[in-house]
Amino acid sequence: MEATKEKHATHTPGPWVVKHDKKGLPFIGVASDPWTYPGTVATVEDEKDARLIAQSPAMYEMCKLFEKHLRV
């Protein structure tokens, strides 16, 4: 029987910000990347969705904090 290696989900570290391409369309980028496409995390069609997605790293950190306090 072959041993399988468990995969863990990863993500691009934040903070993320909403950026706009040359056509004005929003996309999610890494804050430390000076507004260039290599820093793209995700593309979206709606500005509101972009702002919500950009907060994902902060929300993830809060979930980890809540989990820690729930285990006490």
CHARMM internal coordinates of N, CA and C (Angstrom, degrees):
IC EDIT
DIST 1 N 1 CA 1.4455
DIST 1 CA 1 C 1.5297
ANGL 1 N 1 CA 1 C 109.61
DIST 1 C 2 N 1.2821
ANGL 1 CA 1 C 2 N 116.30
DIHE 1 N 1 CA 1 C 2 N 131.08
DIST 2 N 2 CA 1.4640
ANGL 1 C 2 N 2 CA 121.16
DIHE 1 CA 1 C 2 N 2 CA -176.89
DIST 2 CA 2 C 1.5231
ANGL 2 N 2 CA 2 C 110.88
DIHE 1 C 2 N 2 CA 2 C -84.63
DIST 2 C 3 N 1.3230
ANGL 2 CA 2 C 3 N 115.77
DIHE 2 N 2 CA 2 C 3 N 132.78
DIST 3 N 3 CA 1.4673
ANGL 2 C 3 N 3 CA 120.08
DIHE 2 CA 2 C 3 N 3 CA 177.36
DIST 3 CA 3 C 1.5242
ANGL 3 N 3 CA 3 C 109.05
DIHE 2 C 3 N 3 CA 3 C -75.70
DIST 3 C 4 N 1.3120
ANGL 3 CA 3 C 4 N 115.74
DIHE 3 N 3 CA 3 C 4 N 136.71
DIST 4 N 4 CA 1.4655
ANGL 3 C 4 N 4 CA 119.76
DIHE 3 CA 3 C 4 N 4 CA 177.99
DIST 4 CA 4 C 1.5160
ANGL 4 N 4 CA 4 C 109.36
DIHE 3 C 4 N 4 CA 4 C -106.10
DIST 4 C 5 N 1.2877
ANGL 4 CA 4 C 5 N 114.35
DIHE 4 N 4 CA 4 C 5 N 144.16
DIST 5 N 5 CA 1.4574
ANGL 4 C 5 N 5 CA 120.58
DIHE 4 CA 4 C 5 N 5 CA 178.96
DIST 5 CA 5 C 1.5229
ANGL 5 N 5 CA 5 C 108.65
DIHE 4 C 5 N 5 CA 5 C -93.59
DIST 5 C 6 N 1.3190
ANGL 5 CA 5 C 6 N 115.62
DIHE 5 N 5 CA 5 C 6 N 127.63
DIST 6 N 6 CA 1.4561
ANGL 5 C 6 N 6 CA 120.33
DIHE 5 CA 5 C 6 N 6 CA -179.68
DIST 6 CA 6 C 1.5222
ANGL 6 N 6 CA 6 C 110.03
DIHE 5 C 6 N 6 CA 6 C -72.22
DIST 6 C 7 N 1.3200
ANGL 6 CA 6 C 7 N 115.73
DIHE 6 N 6 CA 6 C 7 N 134.55
DIST 7 N 7 CA 1.4599
ANGL 6 C 7 N 7 CA 120.97
DIHE 6 CA 6 C 7 N 7 CA 178.84
DIST 7 CA 7 C 1.5177
ANGL 7 N 7 CA 7 C 108.82
DIHE 6 C 7 N 7 CA 7 C -98.04
DIST 7 C 8 N 1.3069
ANGL 7 CA 7 C 8 N 116.30
DIHE 7 N 7 CA 7 C 8 N 140.71
DIST 8 N 8 CA 1.4547
ANGL 7 C 8 N 8 CA 121.97
DIHE 7 CA 7 C 8 N 8 CA 176.98
DIST 8 CA 8 C 1.5202
ANGL 8 N 8 CA 8 C 108.98
DIHE 7 C 8 N 8 CA 8 C -116.66
DIST 8 C 9 N 1.2971
ANGL 8 CA 8 C 9 N 115.07
DIHE 8 N 8 CA 8 C 9 N 138.60
DIST 9 N 9 CA 1.4601
ANGL 8 C 9 N 9 CA 120.14
DIHE 8 CA 8 C 9 N 9 CA 178.82
DIST 9 CA 9 C 1.5260
ANGL 9 N 9 CA 9 C 109.50
DIHE 8 C 9 N 9 CA 9 C -67.81
DIST 9 C 10 N 1.2927
ANGL 9 CA 9 C 10 N 115.77
DIHE 9 N 9 CA 9 C 10 N 142.97
DIST 10 N 10 CA 1.4593
ANGL 9 C 10 N 10 CA 121.41
DIHE 9 CA 9 C 10 N 10 CA 176.51
DIST 10 CA 10 C 1.5235
ANGL 10 N 10 CA 10 C 108.12
DIHE 9 C 10 N 10 CA 10 C -128.01
DIST 10 C 11 N 1.2983
ANGL 10 CA 10 C 11 N 115.28
DIHE 10 N 10 CA 10 C 11 N 166.93
DIST 11 N 11 CA 1.4584
ANGL 10 C 11 N 11 CA 120.03
DIHE 10 CA 10 C 11 N 11 CA 177.33
DIST 11 CA 11 C 1.5248
ANGL 11 N 11 CA 11 C 109.20
DIHE 10 C 11 N 11 CA 11 C -146.64
DIST 11 C 12 N 1.3014
ANGL 11 CA 11 C 12 N 115.08
DIHE 11 N 11 CA 11 C 12 N 163.53
DIST 12 N 12 CA 1.4551
ANGL 11 C 12 N 12 CA 120.65
DIHE 11 CA 11 C 12 N 12 CA 175.72
DIST 12 CA 12 C 1.5179
ANGL 12 N 12 CA 12 C 108.06
DIHE 11 C 12 N 12 CA 12 C -75.62
DIST 12 C 13 N 1.3333
ANGL 12 CA 12 C 13 N 117.86
DIHE 12 N 12 CA 12 C 13 N 123.65
DIST 13 N 13 CA 1.4696
ANGL 12 C 13 N 13 CA 119.67
DIHE 12 CA 12 C 13 N 13 CA -179.14
DIST 13 CA 13 C 1.5324
ANGL 13 N 13 CA 13 C 111.78
DIHE 12 C 13 N 13 CA 13 C -59.19
DIST 13 C 14 N 1.3155
ANGL 13 CA 13 C 14 N 115.41
DIHE 13 N 13 CA 13 C 14 N 145.07
DIST 14 N 14 CA 1.4642
ANGL 13 C 14 N 14 CA 121.39
DIHE 13 CA 13 C 14 N 14 CA 178.79
DIST 14 CA 14 C 1.5080
ANGL 14 N 14 CA 14 C 110.28
DIHE 13 C 14 N 14 CA 14 C -87.15
DIST 14 C 15 N 1.2834
ANGL 14 CA 14 C 15 N 118.48
DIHE 14 N 14 CA 14 C 15 N -170.94
DIST 15 N 15 CA 1.4612
ANGL 14 C 15 N 15 CA 123.90
DIHE 14 CA 14 C 15 N 15 CA 2.63
DIST 15 CA 15 C 1.5232
ANGL 15 N 15 CA 15 C 111.96
DIHE 14 C 15 N 15 CA 15 C -75.35
DIST 15 C 16 N 1.3288
ANGL 15 CA 15 C 16 N 115.15
DIHE 15 N 15 CA 15 C 16 N 149.91
DIST 16 N 16 CA 1.4502
ANGL 15 C 16 N 16 CA 122.66
DIHE 15 CA 15 C 16 N 16 CA 175.87
DIST 16 CA 16 C 1.5189
ANGL 16 N 16 CA 16 C 108.66
DIHE 15 C 16 N 16 CA 16 C -103.66
DIST 16 C 17 N 1.3016
ANGL 16 CA 16 C 17 N 116.39
DIHE 16 N 16 CA 16 C 17 N 153.35
DIST 17 N 17 CA 1.4659
ANGL 16 C 17 N 17 CA 121.79
DIHE 16 CA 16 C 17 N 17 CA 178.31
DIST 17 CA 17 C 1.5222
ANGL 17 N 17 CA 17 C 109.50
DIHE 16 C 17 N 17 CA 17 C -137.27
DIST 17 C 18 N 1.3139
ANGL 17 CA 17 C 18 N 115.79
DIHE 17 N 17 CA 17 C 18 N 159.69
DIST 18 N 18 CA 1.4613
ANGL 17 C 18 N 18 CA 121.12
DIHE 17 CA 17 C 18 N 18 CA 174.86
DIST 18 CA 18 C 1.5235
ANGL 18 N 18 CA 18 C 107.10
DIHE 17 C 18 N 18 CA 18 C -85.33
DIST 18 C 19 N 1.3211
ANGL 18 CA 18 C 19 N 115.68
DIHE 18 N 18 CA 18 C 19 N 127.46
DIST 19 N 19 CA 1.4623
ANGL 18 C 19 N 19 CA 122.31
DIHE 18 CA 18 C 19 N 19 CA 176.82
DIST 19 CA 19 C 1.5214
ANGL 19 N 19 CA 19 C 107.31
DIHE 18 C 19 N 19 CA 19 C -121.43
DIST 19 C 20 N 1.3117
ANGL 19 CA 19 C 20 N 117.37
DIHE 19 N 19 CA 19 C 20 N 170.52
DIST 20 N 20 CA 1.4633
ANGL 19 C 20 N 20 CA 121.29
DIHE 19 CA 19 C 20 N 20 CA 179.53
DIST 20 CA 20 C 1.5254
ANGL 20 N 20 CA 20 C 109.05
DIHE 19 C 20 N 20 CA 20 C -131.68
DIST 20 C 21 N 1.3347
ANGL 20 CA 20 C 21 N 115.20
DIHE 20 N 20 CA 20 C 21 N 138.18
DIST 21 N 21 CA 1.4572
ANGL 20 C 21 N 21 CA 118.73
DIHE 20 CA 20 C 21 N 21 CA 178.16
DIST 21 CA 21 C 1.5292
ANGL 21 N 21 CA 21 C 109.80
DIHE 20 C 21 N 21 CA 21 C -79.70
DIST 21 C 22 N 1.3208
ANGL 21 CA 21 C 22 N 116.66
DIHE 21 N 21 CA 21 C 22 N -174.95
DIST 22 N 22 CA 1.4670
ANGL 21 C 22 N 22 CA 120.85
DIHE 21 CA 21 C 22 N 22 CA -176.53
DIST 22 CA 22 C 1.5235
ANGL 22 N 22 CA 22 C 113.19
DIHE 21 C 22 N 22 CA 22 C -63.97
DIST 22 C 23 N 1.3429
ANGL 22 CA 22 C 23 N 116.70
DIHE 22 N 22 CA 22 C 23 N -22.01
DIST 23 N 23 CA 1.4700
ANGL 22 C 23 N 23 CA 120.96
DIHE 22 CA 22 C 23 N 23 CA 178.42
DIST 23 CA 23 C 1.5246
ANGL 23 N 23 CA 23 C 111.75
DIHE 22 C 23 N 23 CA 23 C -90.53
DIST 23 C 24 N 1.3270
ANGL 23 CA 23 C 24 N 117.15
DIHE 23 N 23 CA 23 C 24 N -1.44
DIST 24 N 24 CA 1.4530
ANGL 23 C 24 N 24 CA 120.89
DIHE 23 CA 23 C 24 N 24 CA -179.97
DIST 24 CA 24 C 1.5202
ANGL 24 N 24 CA 24 C 114.05
DIHE 23 C 24 N 24 CA 24 C 88.71
DIST 24 C 25 N 1.3393
ANGL 24 CA 24 C 25 N 117.61
DIHE 24 N 24 CA 24 C 25 N 5.00
DIST 25 N 25 CA 1.4579
ANGL 24 C 25 N 25 CA 120.95
DIHE 24 CA 24 C 25 N 25 CA -179.46
DIST 25 CA 25 C 1.5262
ANGL 25 N 25 CA 25 C 109.96
DIHE 24 C 25 N 25 CA 25 C -80.86
DIST 25 C 26 N 1.3411
ANGL 25 CA 25 C 26 N 117.14
DIHE 25 N 25 CA 25 C 26 N 138.12
DIST 26 N 26 CA 1.4577
ANGL 25 C 26 N 26 CA 119.79
DIHE 25 CA 25 C 26 N 26 CA -177.16
DIST 26 CA 26 C 1.5241
ANGL 26 N 26 CA 26 C 112.82
DIHE 25 C 26 N 26 CA 26 C -76.61
DIST 26 C 27 N 1.3179
ANGL 26 CA 26 C 27 N 115.64
DIHE 26 N 26 CA 26 C 27 N 148.48
DIST 27 N 27 CA 1.4539
ANGL 26 C 27 N 27 CA 122.29
DIHE 26 CA 26 C 27 N 27 CA 169.26
DIST 27 CA 27 C 1.5142
ANGL 27 N 27 CA 27 C 107.91
DIHE 26 C 27 N 27 CA 27 C -148.34
DIST 27 C 28 N 1.3184
ANGL 27 CA 27 C 28 N 116.70
DIHE 27 N 27 CA 27 C 28 N 162.29
DIST 28 N 28 CA 1.4585
ANGL 27 C 28 N 28 CA 121.95
DIHE 27 CA 27 C 28 N 28 CA -178.28
DIST 28 CA 28 C 1.5149
ANGL 28 N 28 CA 28 C 107.97
DIHE 27 C 28 N 28 CA 28 C -96.36
DIST 28 C 29 N 1.3228
ANGL 28 CA 28 C 29 N 116.47
DIHE 28 N 28 CA 28 C 29 N 130.81
DIST 29 N 29 CA 1.4488
ANGL 28 C 29 N 29 CA 120.83
DIHE 28 CA 28 C 29 N 29 CA 179.36
DIST 29 CA 29 C 1.5128
ANGL 29 N 29 CA 29 C 111.39
DIHE 28 C 29 N 29 CA 29 C -134.01
DIST 29 C 30 N 1.3105
ANGL 29 CA 29 C 30 N 115.10
DIHE 29 N 29 CA 29 C 30 N 165.22
DIST 30 N 30 CA 1.4577
ANGL 29 C 30 N 30 CA 121.46
DIHE 29 CA 29 C 30 N 30 CA 178.09
DIST 30 CA 30 C 1.5225
ANGL 30 N 30 CA 30 C 108.09
DIHE 29 C 30 N 30 CA 30 C -78.47
DIST 30 C 31 N 1.3249
ANGL 30 CA 30 C 31 N 116.36
DIHE 30 N 30 CA 30 C 31 N 132.16
DIST 31 N 31 CA 1.4682
ANGL 30 C 31 N 31 CA 120.84
DIHE 30 CA 30 C 31 N 31 CA -175.20
DIST 31 CA 31 C 1.5212
ANGL 31 N 31 CA 31 C 112.39
DIHE 30 C 31 N 31 CA 31 C -59.49
DIST 31 C 32 N 1.3282
ANGL 31 CA 31 C 32 N 117.51
DIHE 31 N 31 CA 31 C 32 N -35.21
DIST 32 N 32 CA 1.4673
ANGL 31 C 32 N 32 CA 120.26
DIHE 31 CA 31 C 32 N 32 CA -176.75
DIST 32 CA 32 C 1.5250
ANGL 32 N 32 CA 32 C 112.62
DIHE 31 C 32 N 32 CA 32 C -75.21
DIST 32 C 33 N 1.3283
ANGL 32 CA 32 C 33 N 117.82
DIHE 32 N 32 CA 32 C 33 N -13.55
DIST 33 N 33 CA 1.4593
ANGL 32 C 33 N 33 CA 121.95
DIHE 32 CA 32 C 33 N 33 CA 179.09
DIST 33 CA 33 C 1.5228
ANGL 33 N 33 CA 33 C 107.94
DIHE 32 C 33 N 33 CA 33 C -87.69
DIST 33 C 34 N 1.3254
ANGL 33 CA 33 C 34 N 118.54
DIHE 33 N 33 CA 33 C 34 N 123.23
DIST 34 N 34 CA 1.4787
ANGL 33 C 34 N 34 CA 120.66
DIHE 33 CA 33 C 34 N 34 CA -173.16
DIST 34 CA 34 C 1.5339
ANGL 34 N 34 CA 34 C 114.22
DIHE 33 C 34 N 34 CA 34 C -72.27
DIST 34 C 35 N 1.3247
ANGL 34 CA 34 C 35 N 115.45
DIHE 34 N 34 CA 34 C 35 N 65.76
DIST 35 N 35 CA 1.4646
ANGL 34 C 35 N 35 CA 122.04
DIHE 34 CA 34 C 35 N 35 CA 172.07
DIST 35 CA 35 C 1.5269
ANGL 35 N 35 CA 35 C 113.70
DIHE 34 C 35 N 35 CA 35 C 61.33
DIST 35 C 36 N 1.3181
ANGL 35 CA 35 C 36 N 116.51
DIHE 35 N 35 CA 35 C 36 N 39.16
DIST 36 N 36 CA 1.4629
ANGL 35 C 36 N 36 CA 119.22
DIHE 35 CA 35 C 36 N 36 CA 179.04
DIST 36 CA 36 C 1.5245
ANGL 36 N 36 CA 36 C 110.40
DIHE 35 C 36 N 36 CA 36 C -114.56
DIST 36 C 37 N 1.2983
ANGL 36 CA 36 C 37 N 117.37
DIHE 36 N 36 CA 36 C 37 N 157.18
DIST 37 N 37 CA 1.4615
ANGL 36 C 37 N 37 CA 122.44
DIHE 36 CA 36 C 37 N 37 CA -177.76
DIST 37 CA 37 C 1.5306
ANGL 37 N 37 CA 37 C 114.64
DIHE 36 C 37 N 37 CA 37 C -64.16
DIST 37 C 38 N 1.3463
ANGL 37 CA 37 C 38 N 121.11
DIHE 37 N 37 CA 37 C 38 N -32.08
DIST 38 N 38 CA 1.4617
ANGL 37 C 38 N 38 CA 117.97
DIHE 37 CA 37 C 38 N 38 CA 177.97
DIST 38 CA 38 C 1.5269
ANGL 38 N 38 CA 38 C 113.45
DIHE 37 C 38 N 38 CA 38 C -58.64
DIST 38 C 39 N 1.3182
ANGL 38 CA 38 C 39 N 117.82
DIHE 38 N 38 CA 38 C 39 N -19.75
DIST 39 N 39 CA 1.4580
ANGL 38 C 39 N 39 CA 120.81
DIHE 38 CA 38 C 39 N 39 CA 179.09
DIST 39 CA 39 C 1.5208
ANGL 39 N 39 CA 39 C 113.67
DIHE 38 C 39 N 39 CA 39 C -89.55
DIST 39 C 40 N 1.3373
ANGL 39 CA 39 C 40 N 117.68
DIHE 39 N 39 CA 39 C 40 N 10.79
DIST 40 N 40 CA 1.4514
ANGL 39 C 40 N 40 CA 120.56
DIHE 39 CA 39 C 40 N 40 CA -177.41
DIST 40 CA 40 C 1.5220
ANGL 40 N 40 CA 40 C 111.54
DIHE 39 C 40 N 40 CA 40 C -68.20
DIST 40 C 41 N 1.3261
ANGL 40 CA 40 C 41 N 116.25
DIHE 40 N 40 CA 40 C 41 N 128.80
DIST 41 N 41 CA 1.4563
ANGL 40 C 41 N 41 CA 122.60
DIHE 40 CA 40 C 41 N 41 CA 176.28
DIST 41 CA 41 C 1.5263
ANGL 41 N 41 CA 41 C 109.02
DIHE 40 C 41 N 41 CA 41 C -97.34
DIST 41 C 42 N 1.3274
ANGL 41 CA 41 C 42 N 117.78
DIHE 41 N 41 CA 41 C 42 N -43.39
DIST 42 N 42 CA 1.4622
ANGL 41 C 42 N 42 CA 122.21
DIHE 41 CA 41 C 42 N 42 CA -179.59
DIST 42 CA 42 C 1.5183
ANGL 42 N 42 CA 42 C 109.56
DIHE 41 C 42 N 42 CA 42 C -157.33
DIST 42 C 43 N 1.3155
ANGL 42 CA 42 C 43 N 115.58
DIHE 42 N 42 CA 42 C 43 N 154.99
DIST 43 N 43 CA 1.4597
ANGL 42 C 43 N 43 CA 120.36
DIHE 42 CA 42 C 43 N 43 CA 173.44
DIST 43 CA 43 C 1.5226
ANGL 43 N 43 CA 43 C 107.74
DIHE 42 C 43 N 43 CA 43 C -109.73
DIST 43 C 44 N 1.3023
ANGL 43 CA 43 C 44 N 116.64
DIHE 43 N 43 CA 43 C 44 N 146.05
DIST 44 N 44 CA 1.4636
ANGL 43 C 44 N 44 CA 122.30
DIHE 43 CA 43 C 44 N 44 CA -178.35
DIST 44 CA 44 C 1.5224
ANGL 44 N 44 CA 44 C 109.38
DIHE 43 C 44 N 44 CA 44 C -141.21
DIST 44 C 45 N 1.3242
ANGL 44 CA 44 C 45 N 115.79
DIHE 44 N 44 CA 44 C 45 N 164.14
DIST 45 N 45 CA 1.4644
ANGL 44 C 45 N 45 CA 120.08
DIHE 44 CA 44 C 45 N 45 CA 179.77
DIST 45 CA 45 C 1.5161
ANGL 45 N 45 CA 45 C 112.62
DIHE 44 C 45 N 45 CA 45 C -101.66
DIST 45 C 46 N 1.3250
ANGL 45 CA 45 C 46 N 117.52
DIHE 45 N 45 CA 45 C 46 N -17.89
DIST 46 N 46 CA 1.4595
ANGL 45 C 46 N 46 CA 120.54
DIHE 45 CA 45 C 46 N 46 CA -173.54
DIST 46 CA 46 C 1.5341
ANGL 46 N 46 CA 46 C 110.38
DIHE 45 C 46 N 46 CA 46 C -122.88
DIST 46 C 47 N 1.3031
ANGL 46 CA 46 C 47 N 117.00
DIHE 46 N 46 CA 46 C 47 N 133.58
DIST 47 N 47 CA 1.4692
ANGL 46 C 47 N 47 CA 123.03
DIHE 46 CA 46 C 47 N 47 CA -179.67
DIST 47 CA 47 C 1.5333
ANGL 47 N 47 CA 47 C 111.57
DIHE 46 C 47 N 47 CA 47 C -57.86
DIST 47 C 48 N 1.3492
ANGL 47 CA 47 C 48 N 117.30
DIHE 47 N 47 CA 47 C 48 N -40.51
DIST 48 N 48 CA 1.4721
ANGL 47 C 48 N 48 CA 120.19
DIHE 47 CA 47 C 48 N 48 CA -179.16
DIST 48 CA 48 C 1.5207
ANGL 48 N 48 CA 48 C 110.80
DIHE 47 C 48 N 48 CA 48 C -63.67
DIST 48 C 49 N 1.3337
ANGL 48 CA 48 C 49 N 117.32
DIHE 48 N 48 CA 48 C 49 N -41.41
DIST 49 N 49 CA 1.4604
ANGL 48 C 49 N 49 CA 120.63
DIHE 48 CA 48 C 49 N 49 CA 177.72
DIST 49 CA 49 C 1.5262
ANGL 49 N 49 CA 49 C 110.25
DIHE 48 C 49 N 49 CA 49 C -63.71
DIST 49 C 50 N 1.3155
ANGL 49 CA 49 C 50 N 116.39
DIHE 49 N 49 CA 49 C 50 N -39.25
DIST 50 N 50 CA 1.4590
ANGL 49 C 50 N 50 CA 120.98
DIHE 49 CA 49 C 50 N 50 CA -179.89
DIST 50 CA 50 C 1.5267
ANGL 50 N 50 CA 50 C 111.25
DIHE 49 C 50 N 50 CA 50 C -61.63
DIST 50 C 51 N 1.3288
ANGL 50 CA 50 C 51 N 116.79
DIHE 50 N 50 CA 50 C 51 N -43.18
DIST 51 N 51 CA 1.4664
ANGL 50 C 51 N 51 CA 120.00
DIHE 50 CA 50 C 51 N 51 CA -179.98
DIST 51 CA 51 C 1.5209
ANGL 51 N 51 CA 51 C 111.30
DIHE 50 C 51 N 51 CA 51 C -65.26
DIST 51 C 52 N 1.3430
ANGL 51 CA 51 C 52 N 117.28
DIHE 51 N 51 CA 51 C 52 N -38.85
DIST 52 N 52 CA 1.4605
ANGL 51 C 52 N 52 CA 120.81
DIHE 51 CA 51 C 52 N 52 CA 178.80
DIST 52 CA 52 C 1.5244
ANGL 52 N 52 CA 52 C 110.88
DIHE 51 C 52 N 52 CA 52 C -66.73
DIST 52 C 53 N 1.3195
ANGL 52 CA 52 C 53 N 116.97
DIHE 52 N 52 CA 52 C 53 N -47.30
DIST 53 N 53 CA 1.4631
ANGL 52 C 53 N 53 CA 121.15
DIHE 52 CA 52 C 53 N 53 CA -179.71
DIST 53 CA 53 C 1.5240
ANGL 53 N 53 CA 53 C 110.75
DIHE 52 C 53 N 53 CA 53 C -62.71
DIST 53 C 54 N 1.3200
ANGL 53 CA 53 C 54 N 117.45
DIHE 53 N 53 CA 53 C 54 N -37.46
DIST 54 N 54 CA 1.4661
ANGL 53 C 54 N 54 CA 121.33
DIHE 53 CA 53 C 54 N 54 CA -179.36
DIST 54 CA 54 C 1.5240
ANGL 54 N 54 CA 54 C 112.05
DIHE 53 C 54 N 54 CA 54 C -61.75
DIST 54 C 55 N 1.3263
ANGL 54 CA 54 C 55 N 117.63
DIHE 54 N 54 CA 54 C 55 N -23.18
DIST 55 N 55 CA 1.4681
ANGL 54 C 55 N 55 CA 121.51
DIHE 54 CA 54 C 55 N 55 CA 179.35
DIST 55 CA 55 C 1.5256
ANGL 55 N 55 CA 55 C 113.00
DIHE 54 C 55 N 55 CA 55 C -87.42
DIST 55 C 56 N 1.3236
ANGL 55 CA 55 C 56 N 117.83
DIHE 55 N 55 CA 55 C 56 N -0.59
DIST 56 N 56 CA 1.4691
ANGL 55 C 56 N 56 CA 121.58
DIHE 55 CA 55 C 56 N 56 CA -177.14
DIST 56 CA 56 C 1.5240
ANGL 56 N 56 CA 56 C 114.20
DIHE 55 C 56 N 56 CA 56 C -54.57
DIST 56 C 57 N 1.3335
ANGL 56 CA 56 C 57 N 120.47
DIHE 56 N 56 CA 56 C 57 N -46.58
DIST 57 N 57 CA 1.4678
ANGL 56 C 57 N 57 CA 118.39
DIHE 56 CA 56 C 57 N 57 CA 179.19
DIST 57 CA 57 C 1.5308
ANGL 57 N 57 CA 57 C 112.64
DIHE 56 C 57 N 57 CA 57 C -59.58
DIST 57 C 58 N 1.3188
ANGL 57 CA 57 C 58 N 117.85
DIHE 57 N 57 CA 57 C 58 N -39.94
DIST 58 N 58 CA 1.4647
ANGL 57 C 58 N 58 CA 120.85
DIHE 57 CA 57 C 58 N 58 CA 179.35
DIST 58 CA 58 C 1.5266
ANGL 58 N 58 CA 58 C 110.74
DIHE 57 C 58 N 58 CA 58 C -67.49
DIST 58 C 59 N 1.3435
ANGL 58 CA 58 C 59 N 116.83
DIHE 58 N 58 CA 58 C 59 N -40.25
DIST 59 N 59 CA 1.4632
ANGL 58 C 59 N 59 CA 119.87
DIHE 58 CA 58 C 59 N 59 CA 178.34
DIST 59 CA 59 C 1.5265
ANGL 59 N 59 CA 59 C 110.85
DIHE 58 C 59 N 59 CA 59 C -66.19
DIST 59 C 60 N 1.3127
ANGL 59 CA 59 C 60 N 117.41
DIHE 59 N 59 CA 59 C 60 N -37.48
DIST 60 N 60 CA 1.4641
ANGL 59 C 60 N 60 CA 121.66
DIHE 59 CA 59 C 60 N 60 CA 177.81
DIST 60 CA 60 C 1.5289
ANGL 60 N 60 CA 60 C 110.43
DIHE 59 C 60 N 60 CA 60 C -62.00
DIST 60 C 61 N 1.3178
ANGL 60 CA 60 C 61 N 117.22
DIHE 60 N 60 CA 60 C 61 N -44.18
DIST 61 N 61 CA 1.4702
ANGL 60 C 61 N 61 CA 120.82
DIHE 60 CA 60 C 61 N 61 CA 178.55
DIST 61 CA 61 C 1.5291
ANGL 61 N 61 CA 61 C 110.86
DIHE 60 C 61 N 61 CA 61 C -62.48
DIST 61 C 62 N 1.3273
ANGL 61 CA 61 C 62 N 117.33
DIHE 61 N 61 CA 61 C 62 N -39.30
DIST 62 N 62 CA 1.4631
ANGL 61 C 62 N 62 CA 120.70
DIHE 61 CA 61 C 62 N 62 CA 178.12
DIST 62 CA 62 C 1.5315
ANGL 62 N 62 CA 62 C 110.76
DIHE 61 C 62 N 62 CA 62 C -65.24
DIST 62 C 63 N 1.3169
ANGL 62 CA 62 C 63 N 117.60
DIHE 62 N 62 CA 62 C 63 N -39.63
DIST 63 N 63 CA 1.4732
ANGL 62 C 63 N 63 CA 120.78
DIHE 62 CA 62 C 63 N 63 CA 177.77
DIST 63 CA 63 C 1.5205
ANGL 63 N 63 CA 63 C 110.75
DIHE 62 C 63 N 63 CA 63 C -62.28
DIST 63 C 64 N 1.3376
ANGL 63 CA 63 C 64 N 116.95
DIHE 63 N 63 CA 63 C 64 N -41.27
DIST 64 N 64 CA 1.4625
ANGL 63 C 64 N 64 CA 119.45
DIHE 63 CA 63 C 64 N 64 CA 177.45
DIST 64 CA 64 C 1.5251
ANGL 64 N 64 CA 64 C 110.89
DIHE 63 C 64 N 64 CA 64 C -63.14
DIST 64 C 65 N 1.3289
ANGL 64 CA 64 C 65 N 117.46
DIHE 64 N 64 CA 64 C 65 N -38.60
DIST 65 N 65 CA 1.4601
ANGL 64 C 65 N 65 CA 121.75
DIHE 64 CA 64 C 65 N 65 CA 178.33
DIST 65 CA 65 C 1.5292
ANGL 65 N 65 CA 65 C 110.62
DIHE 64 C 65 N 65 CA 65 C -65.70
DIST 65 C 66 N 1.3276
ANGL 65 CA 65 C 66 N 117.62
DIHE 65 N 65 CA 65 C 66 N -44.22
DIST 66 N 66 CA 1.4677
ANGL 65 C 66 N 66 CA 121.40
DIHE 65 CA 65 C 66 N 66 CA 177.80
DIST 66 CA 66 C 1.5227
ANGL 66 N 66 CA 66 C 110.72
DIHE 65 C 66 N 66 CA 66 C -60.70
DIST 66 C 67 N 1.3355
ANGL 66 CA 66 C 67 N 115.94
DIHE 66 N 66 CA 66 C 67 N -44.09
DIST 67 N 67 CA 1.4513
ANGL 66 C 67 N 67 CA 119.79
DIHE 66 CA 66 C 67 N 67 CA 179.53
DIST 67 CA 67 C 1.5239
ANGL 67 N 67 CA 67 C 111.55
DIHE 66 C 67 N 67 CA 67 C -60.24
DIST 67 C 68 N 1.3141
ANGL 67 CA 67 C 68 N 116.52
DIHE 67 N 67 CA 67 C 68 N -42.23
DIST 68 N 68 CA 1.4628
ANGL 67 C 68 N 68 CA 121.89
DIHE 67 CA 67 C 68 N 68 CA 178.87
DIST 68 CA 68 C 1.5304
ANGL 68 N 68 CA 68 C 110.61
DIHE 67 C 68 N 68 CA 68 C -59.53
DIST 68 C 69 N 1.3216
ANGL 68 CA 68 C 69 N 117.14
DIHE 68 N 68 CA 68 C 69 N -44.22
DIST 69 N 69 CA 1.4650
ANGL 68 C 69 N 69 CA 121.14
DIHE 68 CA 68 C 69 N 69 CA -178.17
DIST 69 CA 69 C 1.5307
ANGL 69 N 69 CA 69 C 112.47
DIHE 68 C 69 N 69 CA 69 C -74.02
DIST 69 C 70 N 1.3134
ANGL 69 CA 69 C 70 N 117.11
DIHE 69 N 69 CA 69 C 70 N -27.83
DIST 70 N 70 CA 1.4547
ANGL 69 C 70 N 70 CA 120.35
DIHE 69 CA 69 C 70 N 70 CA 178.13
DIST 70 CA 70 C 1.5386
ANGL 70 N 70 CA 70 C 111.66
DIHE 69 C 70 N 70 CA 70 C -71.48
DIST 70 C 71 N 1.3065
ANGL 70 CA 70 C 71 N 116.87
DIHE 70 N 70 CA 70 C 71 N -26.91
DIST 71 N 71 CA 1.4618
ANGL 70 C 71 N 71 CA 121.58
DIHE 70 CA 70 C 71 N 71 CA -178.25
DIST 71 CA 71 C 1.5256
ANGL 71 N 71 CA 71 C 112.39
DIHE 70 C 71 N 71 CA 71 C -79.68
DIST 71 C 72 N 1.3078
ANGL 71 CA 71 C 72 N 118.50
DIHE 71 N 71 CA 71 C 72 N -12.07
DIST 72 N 72 CA 1.4616
ANGL 71 C 72 N 72 CA 121.92
DIHE 71 CA 71 C 72 N 72 CA -176.30
DIST 72 CA 72 C 1.4925
ANGL 72 N 72 CA 72 C 111.77
DIHE 71 C 72 N 72 CA 72 C -72.15
END
COOR INIT
IC SEED 1 N 1 CA 1 C
IC BUILD
